[in-house]
Amino acid sequence: MIAHRFSLRCQHVHRFSNVTQTRTMSQLNRVMGEQALQVLAIAVSMFDRLVLTAILYRVWGAENFEAWTIAASIAGMSTLLELGFSLYMANKLVRDVETGQDRAADRTIAIANVTSLISGILMALGAATLLLFWTLPEETKVLRSEITWGAILLGLQSGLRVTSAPSGAVYRAYRQYSRYISLMMCGDLMRVLVTAIVVMAGGGIVLAALSATMTALLIHVVAVRVDAYRRFGSRSIVFAIPTGSEFRQSLAVSAAIGAQTVPLNTLAYLPVLVLNSRVATAGVISAFVLQRTLSGLPRSLLQSLGTIVGQECARSIAANDIPAAINTLRLACNAFSVMSGLAVGILLAGGRELMIAWTNDASIFNFKYMLVAAAPMLLASASVVMHNVLACTNKAYLPAAGRMLQLALTLMIVGIAPTRSPTLDMFLALSLAELIGYVPIAYYAGARLLPDAGFMFHLRQVLLTIMSAVIGAVITLASIRVIEPQSTLAIFTAFVLVAIGCAASFWGLALTPAIRREANRKWINPMLRAFKS
């Protein structure tokens, strides 16, 4: 009898083990699929920022490109009205579904549909409202009609995108988020392609904005909603007005989320409008936007990659495995410091060649502007990692205060700075405010969470970043000297050499001997054997 019971127990444990293993593999495959699609989504975003921007500037010229940038900035300011409701509702829906509260989940979806619709309408009207109070300088009033209609249409596009957020929450809650990412990525890619085709066919600002908005309507709203209805039924399109207590609860949590996004969105779009009110010379705003885009590209990529690091550190902290969290943070910061330094070296030494290949206009590049714009990446590379660690551990209140301080300092420095070089003043204000406003508070919050991430930890990261920047600059200058690029193809060839040299430098500087041995064993050696065979 005892042997029989022991046998039944073993069979039960074996079945449970198989189920657990199956669930783990299913979860791993799902997460890896979503991460792969996220990388593709980042690639589409980079395609938007690099390729479409180059087409707009080359086809339209500086004046119309600046008008488009002003319209996009006015529309971008309307995103402040979203207030974080979408993320709060998505998180609440995941909790309802995972805890088996089906009725609560349906209620959350219905309320999310209402709040997203209200947010979308506010954002669509926000751009038009801002135009009533924002006075364009005389030099820009020639394109007043194009800027006005462009801003209204682009604001409507932002509002339409927000209205599809509840569908994304449903996909995420029911573990089909990769489907949503694919649909939104296709919509973004189609928007960029359609806009580029319209511009190259001779379309102006209004027609380009209209084509982008209509593409967003067809894919981001109609296609996503129809697909969600087919997969999840009518529950995805039900609407319900929240009660007073539900609204107060969602507002309290959403406000904490909005406290972080509002300063970032403001700093992303407001500088263009401030420059537009101060500068009368044509081409200044376009030069600022293009140099800021180029200098910010490496940080955007690192910010996306840092999400995974933040999640891993948060998992170790939740398991009370602080040594593992510190080890992950140290390895990640080393890697990010090297990548940041190499990127700064490439931008400073080869920025002119990159600008020629991108816009066919070498006069846009200014070494002094690029140096000031890249200063946070050079002196605070670890802040990208720390931002994600604090966000993933729900320790975001101090960083939110830091972002608010950063915004206030930026406005103060711009207000008191002399106006002899407004572009330099703006770059200086953005960099100084981040370095003295946000970074110290974020590092202090990180040290409270992980005491080993103190002053000496960050000092070592700064020294590693500076050393990597010198190496990146030397590699870039040597490659340019060898190739002597006079055409776009020659510039591309030179930067292929730069990429090879920087990859070798990263291998030696960022990775520990143990990681290099493991990488050789798992990836490099099998690839070499496959290549030889």
Secondary structure as UniProt FT lines:
FT   HELIX           2..47
FT   HELIX           48..52
FT   HELIX           53..77
FT   HELIX           78..82
FT   TURN            83..84
FT   HELIX           85..98
FT   TURN            99..100
FT   HELIX           102..133
FT   TURN            138..140
FT   HELIX           141..143
FT   HELIX           144..163
FT   HELIX           165..173
FT   TURN            174..175
FT   HELIX           177..200
FT   TURN            201..202
FT   HELIX           205..216
FT   HELIX           217..223
FT   HELIX           224..232
FT   HELIX           233..237
FT   HELIX           244..278
FT   TURN            282..283
FT   HELIX           284..318
FT   TURN            319..320
FT   HELIX           322..359
FT   HELIX           362..364
FT   HELIX           367..373
FT   HELIX           375..379
FT   HELIX           382..392
FT   TURN            393..394
FT   HELIX           397..416
FT   HELIX           422..433
FT   HELIX           434..438
FT   HELIX           439..449
FT   TURN            451..452
FT   HELIX           455..483
FT   HELIX           488..509
FT   HELIX           513..519
FT   HELIX           520..524
FT   HELIX           525..532
//
